[in-house]
């Protein structure tokens, strides 16, 4: 999948805020939707990531290929 990789949670939070501001979220303080995208943490890979959605490159730049390790128990 394509997206954005972060080595710290704060980096992911900062880009999530940038994306929300670009889309105008939240519209008002009572909105349920306050972010355009969210970030996840891949424990086996030890990084945070945001999955690419259309137009996100206008805010965060060109996405990269993300390969996640899926653990099956």
C-alpha positions in Angstrom: 0.0 0.0 0.0 1.1 3.6 -0.4 1.3 6.1 2.5 3.6 7.9 4.8 6.0 6.4 7.4 7.0 8.0 10.7 9.6 7.1 13.3 7.8 8.9 16.1 4.2 9.3 17.1 4.6 13.0 17.2 5.6 13.2 13.5 2.4 11.2 12.7 0.3 13.5 14.8 1.8 16.6 13.2 1.0 15.4 9.7 -2.5 14.3 10.7 -3.0 17.9 12.0 -1.7 19.3 8.7 -4.0 17.1 6.7 -7.0 18.1 8.9 -6.2 21.8 8.5 -6.0 21.4 4.7 -9.4 19.8 4.6 -10.9 22.3 7.1 -11.6 19.8 9.9 -13.1 20.2 12.4 -15.7 22.5 10.9 -16.9 23.4 14.4 -16.1 22.2 17.9 -19.1 19.8 18.2 -18.1 17.8 15.0 -17.6 14.1 15.4 -15.1 14.1 12.5 -12.1 16.1 13.5 -9.4 14.5 11.2 -9.3 13.6 7.5 -6.9 10.7 8.1 -5.6 8.8 11.0 -2.3 7.1 11.8 -1.6 3.6 12.9 1.4 1.9 14.6 3.0 -1.3 13.2 4.4 -3.0 16.3 6.4 -5.7 14.4 7.9 -3.0 12.0 8.3 -0.4 14.8 6.9 2.6 12.8 3.8 4.7 12.6 2.1 5.2 9.2 -0.7 7.0 7.5 -2.4 5.3 4.5 -2.6 7.4 1.4 -5.9 8.8 0.3 -6.6 10.8 -2.8 -5.2 14.4 -2.7 -3.2 13.7 0.4 0.0 14.3 -1.6 -1.1 18.0 -1.9 -0.4 18.3 1.8 2.2 15.6 2.7 4.0 15.1 -0.6 4.6 12.0 -2.6 3.6 8.8 -0.8 6.0 5.8 -0.4 5.3 2.1 -0.7 4.6 0.7 2.8 5.2 -3.0 3.5 3.8 -4.2 6.8 4.6 -7.4 8.7 1.4 -9.3 9.5 1.7 -11.7 12.4 -0.6 -14.7 12.5 -1.1 -16.4 15.8 
